[in-house]
Amino acid sequence: MTSPNQSSRRFRGDIFFVIVFATVAALILGGMLWAKNNATEIKKWRGGNAWYLTYEAASVRGEAQAATVSYQYNPDSFKPDYKNERLAQTKLPWNTEVVVNTGKEARVAVTPTGDGLASCRILLDGIRVVASAKSPGPGKPAVCNVVTSSTPESWPR
């Protein structure tokens, strides 16, 4: 048989462990909820938020032809610097993968040679088309541009 003193000590020990367990569980749950609600801010603090895009250019008239292709991208996702590339006499179809920082403009322009017609597309992660355009007339440039989502984890529909 246990004495009243031992029973009281055991009861206090049980209460102590329940309180410690509840406190640890509340801290873990609170930390998870805070991280979920502040994921965007955490990503902004660490820097380097960018979108991986694919620029594509093609001939609308069916024959592969040459075109001047110009596009812009961020060479380093941790810096705001833009780089502009211009490729003369590029054989179509053409594509390249680039990185564009969040909240910045993604742009590609395709100017076909002669009286050709061209088209361009910008794809998110190589799958989802976020911009497309065709030449308005022979020898005129097809220009695709879109401002990337400023939220690192979601691109609006």
WOKA-V988082 format. One record per pair of residues at least 24 apart in sequence whose ideal C-beta (glycine too) atoms are under 6 Angstrom apart, sorted by the first residue. I is the first residue (numbers start at 1). J is the second residue. D is the distance in whole Angstrom. If there is no record, write none. Layout:
((I | J | D) (I | J | D))
This chain:
((40 | 151 | 6) (43 | 152 | 5) (47 | 78 | 5) (48 | 77 | 5) (48 | 78 | 5) (49 | 102 | 4) (49 | 152 | 4) (50 | 77 | 4) (50 | 99 | 5) (50 | 101 | 5) (51 | 100 | 5) (51 | 148 | 5) (52 | 125 | 6) (53 | 98 | 5) (53 | 100 | 6) (53 | 106 | 5) (53 | 122 | 6) (54 | 95 | 6) (54 | 97 | 5) (54 | 123 | 4) (54 | 126 | 5) (55 | 96 | 5) (55 | 108 | 4) (55 | 122 | 6) (56 | 95 | 4) (56 | 121 | 4) (57 | 92 | 6) (57 | 94 | 5) (57 | 110 | 4) (57 | 120 | 5) (58 | 92 | 6) (58 | 93 | 4) (58 | 119 | 5) (59 | 92 | 5) (59 | 118 | 6) (60 | 117 | 4) (60 | 119 | 5) (60 | 134 | 6) (61 | 116 | 6) (61 | 117 | 5) (64 | 91 | 6) (64 | 92 | 5) (65 | 92 | 6) (65 | 116 | 5) (66 | 91 | 6) (66 | 113 | 5) (67 | 92 | 6) (67 | 110 | 5) (67 | 111 | 6) (67 | 112 | 5) (67 | 118 | 5) (68 | 111 | 5) (69 | 94 | 6) (69 | 110 | 5) (70 | 109 | 5) (71 | 108 | 4) (72 | 107 | 5) (73 | 98 | 4) (73 | 100 | 6) (74 | 99 | 5) (74 | 100 | 6) (74 | 101 | 5) (100 | 148 | 5) (102 | 148 | 6) (102 | 150 | 5) (102 | 152 | 6) (103 | 150 | 4) (104 | 148 | 6) (105 | 145 | 6) (105 | 147 | 5) (106 | 146 | 5) (106 | 148 | 6) (107 | 145 | 4) (108 | 144 | 5) (109 | 141 | 5) (109 | 143 | 5) (110 | 142 | 5) (111 | 141 | 4) (115 | 139 | 6) (118 | 142 | 5) (120 | 144 | 4) (122 | 146 | 6) (124 | 155 | 6))
